[in-house]
């Protein structure tokens, strides 16, 4: 019933930019947080950025100053502006949404970002 759909991934050269989008649909109530995680082959899934209901934004140290997370609450959509991309940013980026008093997790299927020259 609840669905998260990511878009905006692709191939970009080092130093380039991409903008990821994640749209949530379905029976959604009381969103606690929305964010982005990434996972490269052979590596663990790590938090990239998230935005909490009160407006607080958290970023991984590796992307701080380069990535910006934002939200359109009316559209239940979260964005990730990715600038100054590095090869180390190459990964599948998955959208995450946490809802309700028990903070239930929902995940998108992911969008691939490849940074290569």
Secondary structure, DSSP 8 states (H G I E B T S, - for coil): --EEEEE--EEE-TT--EEEEEEEESS---EEEEEEEEE-TTS--EEEEEEETTS-EEE-TTTTTTEEEEEEGGGTEEEEEE-S--GGG-EEEEEEEEETTTTEEEE---EEEEE--
